[in-house]
Amino acid sequence: MASEYEIKKQICDIGKRIYDRGMVAANDGNISVKLNDNEFLCTPTGVSKGFMTPEYICKVDADGKVIQAYEGFKPSSEIKMHMRVYKERPDVKSVVHAHPMYATSFAIAGIPLTEPIMPEAVIALGCVPIAEYGTPSTEEIPDAVSKYLQYFDAVLLENHGALAYSDSLLAAYHKMESLEFYAQLLYQSKVLGGPKQLDEEQVKGLFEIRRQFGMKGKHPADVCPNLKAGKPNCHTCGMHDKKACASADDSALIAEITKKVLAQLNK
């Protein structure tokens, strides 16, 4: 098992990766790792993620209160969002929040990433919904994210950025990287006239591959309410929540709205 100092070094390494890849600018973004049920390491506020060293990293409890922090450093004001993820997803060991260019562009445009265009994205992410806008550093963002936590391992944050979480720091980072790659491919394929989506049978086949791999986390292949009820899977609905999923007609409407929004953006 890695020591606390080693984990701090890993956080700094991931911070440099997201900075070098342009997923954050200036002091944006934050990263956290769960040590145990009441101890968490997190990046400090007001510091570039590309230039951190282990002494920058803070330790907080399950309420986000400081356990240990070097002079001049304090936890990110968005630690509340991270703590909500850990509280509602006991399987999660790390959370990464960033502002990747393409994914954040979709979040700003109000367009969820729901189109099945690439096998790897379908298997790893499924859908990526948009959590409603909330004021940073308040409980509004945790509340908005909460409704999606039991169904997805990544969400877009409306007019804000993206959030990814998994059972390790590296896995959470890879979710963020995959999310951004998916968003970039989707955007560029729309510029070229629109993506050719995988059909329903192809998506079902990819979902079955995911199940055979025994992949961890939450995913429409495992928890889609429609699928559990014996109805067609709603991979492209973008509307999973604790009550219901959108109907096929709703999916068509969302697709048409998305098409019109992109047409306006490309003028």
C-alpha positions in Angstrom: 0.0 0.0 0.0 1.3 3.4 -1.0 2.4 5.8 1.8 0.6 9.1 2.4 3.6 10.9 0.9 3.6 8.7 -2.2 -0.1 9.5 -2.7 0.6 13.2 -2.4 3.3 12.8 -5.1 0.7 11.0 -7.3 -1.8 13.8 -6.9 0.9 16.2 -8.0 1.7 14.1 -11.0 -1.9 13.9 -12.1 -2.2 17.7 -11.5 0.7 18.2 -13.9 -1.0 15.9 -16.4 -4.3 17.8 -16.5 -2.4 21.1 -16.6 -0.1 20.0 -19.4 -3.0 18.6 -21.4 -4.9 22.0 -21.2 -7.7 20.6 -19.0 -7.3 23.4 -16.6 -6.0 27.0 -16.8 -4.3 29.1 -14.1 -5.5 27.7 -10.7 -8.5 25.8 -12.0 -9.5 22.3 -11.0 -9.1 20.1 -8.0 -8.2 16.5 -7.1 -8.8 14.4 -4.0 -8.0 10.9 -2.8 -9.8 8.9 0.0 -7.3 7.5 2.6 -10.0 6.0 4.8 -13.6 6.8 5.9 -12.5 10.0 7.7 -9.3 11.1 6.0 -8.9 12.6 2.5 -6.1 14.3 0.7 -7.0 17.2 -1.6 -5.4 19.9 -3.7 -5.3 23.5 -2.2 -7.2 26.5 -3.5 -5.4 29.2 -5.5 -2.6 27.0 -6.7 -1.8 25.9 -10.3 -2.2 22.1 -10.6 0.8 22.1 -12.9 3.3 23.3 -10.3 2.4 21.5 -7.1 4.7 19.6 -4.8 3.7 17.2 -2.0 3.7 19.8 0.8 1.0 21.7 -1.1 -1.5 18.9 -0.5 -4.0 19.2 2.4 -5.7 16.6 4.5 -9.4 17.0 5.5 -12.0 14.9 7.3 -15.3 13.6 6.0 -16.9 17.1 6.6 -14.2 18.8 4.6 -12.6 20.3 7.7 -8.8 20.7 7.8 -6.8 18.0 9.6 -3.5 19.1 8.3 -2.3 21.8 5.9 1.0 23.7 5.6 1.0 27.4 6.3 -0.4 29.3 3.4 -2.4 26.4 2.0 -6.1 25.5 2.5 -8.4 23.0 0.8 -10.2 23.9 -2.4 -13.5 25.6 -1.8 -15.1 22.9 -3.9 -14.2 20.1 -1.5 -18.0 19.9 -0.7 -18.5 18.4 -4.2 -15.9 15.8 -3.6 -17.2 14.9 -0.2 -20.7 14.4 -1.6 -19.3 11.9 -4.1 -17.5 9.9 -1.4 -20.6 10.0 0.8 -22.9 8.6 -1.8 -20.5 6.3 -3.7 -18.6 4.2 -1.1 -16.7 2.5 -4.0 -15.1 5.8 -5.0 -11.5 6.4 -3.9 -10.6 9.5 -6.0 -12.3 12.5 -7.6 -11.0 14.7 -10.4 -12.5 18.0 -11.4 -11.2 19.9 -14.4 -12.3 22.2 -17.2 -11.3 20.3 -20.4 -11.9 22.4 -23.4 -14.3 20.3 -25.5 -16.2 18.7 -22.6 -16.6 22.1 -21.0 -17.8 23.5 -24.3 -20.6 20.9 -24.4 -21.4 21.7 -20.7 -21.6 25.4 -21.6 -23.8 24.7 -24.6 -26.1 22.5 -22.5 -25.5 19.4 -24.6 -25.0 16.1 -22.7 -22.6 13.5 -24.2 -25.0 10.8 -25.1 -24.3 9.7 -28.7 -22.8 6.2 -29.1 -20.1 7.0 -31.6 -17.1 5.0 -30.4 -16.9 1.5 -28.8 -14.4 2.6 -26.1 -16.5 5.5 -25.0 -19.7 3.3 -24.9 -17.9 0.7 -22.8 -16.0 3.0 -20.5 -18.5 5.9 -20.0 -21.9 5.1 -21.4 -23.6 8.4 -21.2 -22.3 11.6 -19.7 -25.2 13.8 -18.4 -25.1 17.4 -17.4 -25.7 18.3 -13.7 -27.6 21.6 -13.4 -25.7 24.8 -12.7 -24.8 25.6 -9.1 -22.8 28.4 -7.6 -19.2 27.2 -7.0 -18.2 26.5 -3.3 -21.8 26.2 -2.2 -24.0 23.1 -1.7 -25.8 23.8 -5.0 -23.2 21.9 -7.0 -23.1 18.8 -4.7 -27.0 18.8 -4.8 -27.0 19.0 -8.6 -24.4 16.2 -8.9 -26.1 13.9 -6.4 -28.9 12.7 -8.6 -26.4 11.3 -11.2 -23.9 9.6 -8.8 -25.7 6.2 -8.8 -25.9 6.0 -12.5 -22.6 7.4 -13.9 -18.9 7.7 -13.3 -18.6 11.1 -14.9 -20.8 14.2 -15.3 -20.6 17.5 -17.0 -21.2 20.5 -14.8 -23.4 23.1 -16.5 -21.4 26.3 -17.4 -18.6 25.0 -15.3 -16.5 21.9 -16.3 -16.5 18.2 -15.7 -16.2 15.7 -12.8 -14.9 12.1 -12.9 -14.5 9.6 -10.1 -13.4 6.0 -9.7 -11.8 3.4 -7.4 -8.3 4.9 -7.8 -6.6 8.2 -8.7 -5.3 7.0 -12.0 -8.7 5.5 -12.9 -10.5 8.8 -12.1 -7.9 10.7 -14.2 -8.4 8.2 -17.1 -12.2 8.8 -16.9 -11.5 12.5 -17.3 -9.2 11.9 -20.2 -11.6 9.6 -21.9 -14.4 12.1 -21.4 -12.5 14.8 -23.1 -11.4 12.6 -26.0 -15.1 11.5 -26.5 -16.2 15.2 -26.5 -13.5 16.2 -29.0 -14.4 13.4 -31.4 -18.1 14.2 -31.1 -17.5 17.9 -31.8 -15.2 17.3 -34.7 -17.5 14.7 -36.3 -20.4 17.2 -36.1 -18.3 19.8 -37.9 -17.8 17.2 -40.6 -21.5 16.8 -41.1 -22.6 14.6 -38.1 -21.4 11.3 -36.6 -22.5 7.9 -37.7 -23.9 6.5 -34.5 -23.7 2.9 -33.5 -27.1 1.2 -33.7 -29.0 -0.3 -30.8 -27.7 -3.9 -31.4 -24.1 -2.7 -31.6 -24.6 -0.8 -28.3 -26.1 -3.8 -26.7 -23.1 -5.9 -27.8 -20.7 -3.4 -26.3 -22.7 -3.3 -23.0 -22.4 -7.1 -22.9 -18.6 -6.9 -23.4 -18.5 -4.5 -20.4 -20.5 -7.0 -18.3 -18.2 -9.8 -19.3 -15.1 -7.8 -18.4 -16.7 -7.2 -14.9 -15.8 -3.6 -15.1 -16.3 -1.6 -11.9 -18.4 1.6 -11.4 -21.8 2.8 -12.5 -22.9 2.5 -16.1 -26.1 2.4 -18.2 -25.3 -1.2 -19.1 -25.8 -2.2 -15.4 -28.2 0.3 -14.0 -30.4 1.8 -16.7 -34.0 1.8 -15.3 -35.4 1.0 -18.8 -33.1 -2.0 -19.2 -34.0 -3.4 -15.8 -37.7 -3.1 -16.7 -37.1 -5.1 -19.9 -37.6 -2.0 -22.1 -35.1 -0.7 -24.8 -31.9 0.7 -23.3 -31.9 4.5 -23.2 -28.2 5.0 -23.9 -28.9 8.2 -25.9 -31.5 9.7 -23.7 -29.2 11.7 -21.5 -31.9 11.8 -18.9 -31.1 9.1 -16.3 -32.2 10.1 -12.8 -33.7 8.4 -9.7 -37.2 8.5 -11.1 -37.2 7.6 -14.7 -35.6 7.8 -18.1 -36.7 9.7 -21.1 -38.9 7.9 -23.7 -37.8 7.2 -27.3 -39.8 10.3 -28.3 -37.9 12.4 -25.8 -34.6 11.1 -27.2 -35.6 12.2 -30.7 -36.6 15.6 -29.4 -33.3 16.0 -27.5 -31.4 15.0 -30.7 -33.2 17.5 -32.7 -32.6 20.3 -30.2 -28.9 19.4 -30.1 -28.8 19.6 -33.9 -30.3 23.0 -33.9 -28.0 24.3 -31.1 -24.9 23.1 -33.0 -26.2 24.7 -36.2 -26.4 28.0 -34.4 -23.0 27.6 -32.8 -21.4 26.9 -36.2 -22.8 30.0 -37.9 
